[in-house]
Amino acid sequence: MREIYKIVSLIVAATIFLLPAAFSEPPDAYYMHFGKGKHEKYHFDFSIHKLMKILHFSKELNLSSDQQDRIFNIILQTKQRNDNISTDIMKLKYDISKEMSKQQPDFNRVKSLNSQITRLENDFELNIKNSLADILSILTPEQREKLKDLSPSRRFMGRDLKQQDR
């Protein structure tokens, strides 16, 4: 009987010790890719900044007024979509914290909420990538080539622009 008590006690102690780590935020190194601290992972300005670089190069790229307007509208629509996604992610994270603070958390619900967050994170990133593709499609081949030369280390949005042309 004592052995069963010791085993159960060890399991309970291990669960209490490891449970917070299982639902904590990843280390800051995980967020280094996004260029912001862990609490600003979905701060949209960083992603918009990368898309806005093309508008900053408007003189060098010789963008027409129409091209500039179309690029700005794509960026604006992307920002609006991703702001909504960021809000939804925030709500889901709040729901997870409420669920986890309960005496008897429903772990199936937590898993479901985590899956929803993952889908939204993927949608967020996909919006940025699709917007970049839309913006690049507005540019002429000569402008895209010039953008490669203007971009530091010939990279933009974490991908080589040569890959975007394919």
Contacts in CASP RR format, 6 or more apart in sequence:
PFRMAT RR
TARGET T0000
AUTHOR 0000-0000-0000
METHOD contacts of the structure
MODEL  1
MREIYKIVSLIVAATIFLLPAAFSEPPDAYYMHFGKGKHEKYHFDFSIHK
LMKILHFSKELNLSSDQQDRIFNIILQTKQRNDNISTDIMKLKYDISKEM
SKQQPDFNRVKSLNSQITRLENDFELNIKNSLADILSILTPEQREKLKDL
SPSRRFMGRDLKQQDR
23 96 0 8 1.000
23 100 0 8 1.000
23 110 0 8 1.000
25 38 0 8 1.000
26 38 0 8 1.000
28 37 0 8 1.000
28 38 0 8 1.000
30 38 0 8 1.000
31 37 0 8 1.000
31 38 0 8 1.000
31 40 0 8 1.000
31 41 0 8 1.000
34 40 0 8 1.000
34 41 0 8 1.000
34 46 0 8 1.000
35 46 0 8 1.000
36 43 0 8 1.000
36 46 0 8 1.000
40 46 0 8 1.000
42 82 0 8 1.000
42 85 0 8 1.000
42 86 0 8 1.000
42 89 0 8 1.000
42 121 0 8 1.000
42 124 0 8 1.000
44 79 0 8 1.000
44 82 0 8 1.000
44 83 0 8 1.000
44 86 0 8 1.000
47 78 0 8 1.000
47 82 0 8 1.000
47 128 0 8 1.000
48 75 0 8 1.000
48 78 0 8 1.000
48 79 0 8 1.000
50 128 0 8 1.000
50 156 0 8 1.000
50 157 0 8 1.000
51 74 0 8 1.000
51 75 0 8 1.000
51 78 0 8 1.000
51 128 0 8 1.000
51 131 0 8 1.000
51 132 0 8 1.000
51 135 0 8 1.000
51 157 0 8 1.000
52 75 0 8 1.000
53 151 0 8 1.000
53 156 0 8 1.000
54 61 0 8 1.000
54 71 0 8 1.000
54 135 0 8 1.000
54 139 0 8 1.000
54 147 0 8 1.000
55 63 0 8 1.000
55 68 0 8 1.000
55 71 0 8 1.000
55 72 0 8 1.000
55 75 0 8 1.000
57 63 0 8 1.000
57 146 0 8 1.000
57 147 0 8 1.000
57 150 0 8 1.000
58 68 0 8 1.000
60 146 0 8 1.000
60 150 0 8 1.000
61 139 0 8 1.000
61 143 0 8 1.000
61 146 0 8 1.000
61 147 0 8 1.000
61 150 0 8 1.000
62 143 0 8 1.000
63 71 0 8 1.000
63 139 0 8 1.000
63 143 0 8 1.000
67 138 0 8 1.000
67 139 0 8 1.000
70 138 0 8 1.000
71 135 0 8 1.000
71 138 0 8 1.000
74 131 0 8 1.000
74 134 0 8 1.000
74 135 0 8 1.000
74 138 0 8 1.000
75 131 0 8 1.000
75 135 0 8 1.000
77 131 0 8 1.000
78 127 0 8 1.000
78 128 0 8 1.000
78 131 0 8 1.000
81 127 0 8 1.000
82 124 0 8 1.000
82 127 0 8 1.000
82 128 0 8 1.000
85 120 0 8 1.000
85 123 0 8 1.000
85 124 0 8 1.000
85 127 0 8 1.000
86 124 0 8 1.000
88 120 0 8 1.000
89 117 0 8 1.000
89 120 0 8 1.000
89 121 0 8 1.000
89 124 0 8 1.000
92 113 0 8 1.000
92 116 0 8 1.000
92 117 0 8 1.000
92 120 0 8 1.000
93 117 0 8 1.000
95 113 0 8 1.000
96 110 0 8 1.000
96 113 0 8 1.000
96 114 0 8 1.000
96 117 0 8 1.000
99 105 0 8 1.000
99 106 0 8 1.000
99 109 0 8 1.000
99 110 0 8 1.000
99 113 0 8 1.000
100 110 0 8 1.000
128 157 0 8 1.000
129 157 0 8 1.000
132 156 0 8 1.000
132 157 0 8 1.000
132 164 0 8 1.000
133 164 0 8 1.000
136 144 0 8 1.000
136 161 0 8 1.000
136 164 0 8 1.000
139 147 0 8 1.000
144 161 0 8 1.000
144 164 0 8 1.000
144 165 0 8 1.000
147 156 0 8 1.000
147 161 0 8 1.000
148 154 0 8 1.000
148 161 0 8 1.000
148 162 0 8 1.000
151 161 0 8 1.000
154 160 0 8 1.000
154 161 0 8 1.000
155 161 0 8 1.000
END
